[in-house]
Amino acid sequence: ADLVVLRPWTDRQTDQPPAHIIAIDFGTTRSALAWTIVDEAAGPQGRPVSVGVECKYASSDPEPKLFASDKADTVLVIDEDVTDTSKDAIGPAVFLDRLEQAQEQLTKGGWYATNFKMLLDVKSLAAAGMRDINVENLQCTLRSLDGTATRTMLLLEVITRYLRVAGNLGYLEICKAAERRRMRAPERSDVTWVITVPAIWTDQSRMFMRKDAFDAGLNQAQR
């Protein structure tokens, strides 16, 4: 895989190495988060101390069947009111929980999207006969939790919403890691964000993912 890297503006100006990193392994079927932080206090040799990399599945809820370093199914769950982004969630646990609730209440209760990242594989879409592909106009199908209805949403918005939730989870985890070590939690603007993308993707798809990351607020210092 290749990487989309969003560095803080101050680091790019001074050419400083990244101090705090949050990586989103955004997979077609399964995803995970990883992070590392640097203790700004000088170590034994007068240099900042780097803390080892930590990993966790990408899910809004605990995943009792997964180890922390496992990946979780790439699922975005949206509230029935699709305009309310504050209720967005990711991961299979929250999906299955809301799915069960929807079935019990015989109500839609919300929408979900899976396998949406593969829609950015422009080469495969072209090979399948699609012409004049503009990724900004691609649509993603959402299914209701009770399985009775579908609707469409721009793929740009679906991926942005997924990255926003994943980014918030990653930032929460890096702040917890800092607290455990009695370190100052980094500001979001201090974080270098890394997102994995398939090496076979076109430049159009890579730029699309970078735009989604900005729209998701992952690199607020550069907005």
Protein Blocks (a to p, Z undefined) as FASTA:
>chain_A
ZZdddddfklmmnopacfbdcdddddfkbccdddddddfbdcfkopacddddddddddfb
dcfkbcfkbccdddddddfblmlmmlgcedjklmmmmmmmmmmnopgkiacdehklmmmm
mmlmmmnopahiafklpccddddfklpaccdddfklmmmmmmmmmmmmmmmmmmmmmmmn
opacddfklpccdddddfkbcfklmmmmmmmmmmnopammlZZ
